[in-house]
């Protein structure tokens, strides 16, 4: 499934929900005054649209509603958690100064687990990594923790050997610098 469009209202809403959940808040879908306050909504019309966005996120599998002490609350699904991690990885590169070190991921995934290998490639491409070779991908910032969490959310035990590298020098890296707009 394709991720949310960058800077879309859906992505902004999902990030807002994740930030509230990280702070230990529960988002009650039946407490309309609280929902208006939390989301910074001014009118009932904005609240109506907000609820439409919530329903769409739920239908797309990013959030789910469940009962908690007699109220309906919103929780992130694993897919929603992956989307938030991807968002954080994209944000990590914005505003940071590159320290001259490359961060790479390489793997040896057996042919019998081709689905896992294809998943790795799709996720890394979507995150903005550059493919050096079929199983070696590079990024200018350290996002090891976030990438490991995305892999864990995909599958508890990703079959194959995945390794993270920190590289201080790559010969003739002009194309890579250009790709990441670092030159």
N, C-alpha and C positions, 0 to 999 in steps of 0.2 A: 504494500500500500504506500502511496506517495505521501510525503509529509505535508505539513501545513505550509502555505505560502509565507515567505519571509515578510514580516511586518504586517501581516493581515490581521483583521480584527479577531479572527479565531485564535491566531497565535498569541496575540496580546492578552486575550481573555484566559487562555490556558496558562500563560506565564503568571498572570495575576492569581489564578486559582492555586498554582503550585507554590507561589510565594506565601500565600496565606496558610496553606497546609504546612509548609516548612516551619512557620511560626507557631504551629500547634492550633490554629483556628479551624473550626468546623464551618463549612459553608452550608447553611440551611436553605434549601430551595423553597420552603414554604414560609419563611420569615421575610416577607417582601420589604418592610422598612429597613431591615438589616442588609438585605441584598442591595438595595438602592445606595445605602451608605457605603458599604464595602466596595462596590463597583464605581462609586462616584457618579451615580446617575441622578439626573435632575428631575425627570418627569416620569409619569406612568408609561408614556409612549416608549421612552428609552428602556424602561424595565421590560416591557412587552418584547422589544427587539432583543434585549439581553437574554430573556428566556428562550427565544428562538435560537440564538447562538448556542446556548447551553444544550438545547435539544439536539442541535446539529452535531456538536462535539460528542454527545452521548451516542448518537446514531453512527458516527464515524469510529467509535471505539476508543476515544481518548479519555473519557470520564465515564463514571457510572454512578447512579444514585442508589443509595441503600437506606434502610431504616436504622435510626439510632435514637434510642430513648423517645420513641414516638414521633420523631421528626425525620424528614427525608434530608439526607446530606449528600454532598458530592465528594467522590474519591477519584484519584487518578488511577487509570488502568496501567498495566505495564507498557502499553503502546503510548499512553500519555506521558509516562515517565521517560521513555526513550526520546520523545519529541522535546521535552524540557532539557534533557541532557544535550541533544543536538543543538538546541538554541544556545545553551551555555557555551558549547564549544565554539560556535560561530562568533559569539560575543567576545570570547577570550582573545581572539586575534585583533579585535577592534580596539584601537587606542594603546595597544602594547608596543613597546619598542623591541624589535627582534634582537636577540643576544648573540646571533651568529651561529647558533647550534641548530641542527636539523633534528627532528624527531620522526623516527620511521617505525613502521610496523611491517614485519615480514612473517610469513607463515608457510607451513608445509601441511596442507590439508589433503588427505588421501582422496582419490577419485571417487571412492564410495560415499564420501561426504561432500559431493559437489555442491549440494544445496547450501551447505554452510559456507563454502568458499565464495559462492555467488553472493550470498548475504553480506559477507565481509566486504566484497568489492563495492556493492551497491551503497552500503552505509558509508564507507570511506569516501566514495565519490561524492555523495550527497553532503558530507561534512566539509568538503573542500580540499581533501587530500589530493596530492598529485601522484599518479601512477608512474613509478620509475621502471618497473618490470611487472609482470603479471601478479607476482606475490610480494612486491615491495612497494610500499606507499609512504609518502613523505609529507610532513607538515612543519611549519616554522615554529610552532609553539608546543609546549608540553601539555598534552591533553590525555595522557595515559590513563589517569584515574577515570575520566569521563568515558573514554572508549571502552575500557574494561567493564564499566557498569552497563553500557549499551549491549555489549556481548553477553553479559550475565543475564540481562533482562530477556535477551533473545533465547538463550539456551543456557541452562545451569552449567553444563559441561560441554563447551564447544570442542568437538572432536578435532584433533590435529594439534600441531605445535605452533602457537602464536607467540612471537617475541617482539619486544619493544627495544628500539635502539636510539641512542643519542649520538649524533654524528657531528664532529667538529669541522670536517673539511670534505667537500665533494669537488673533485676536479671538473672544470668546465661546467659550472652550475648556472650559467647565464640564463638558460631557458627556465630553470626552476625559479630563479630570482624574479624573472619577468612574470612567470605564472602567478606568483604570490605578490606581485607589485612591490618588491623589496629593493629593486635597483633604481 
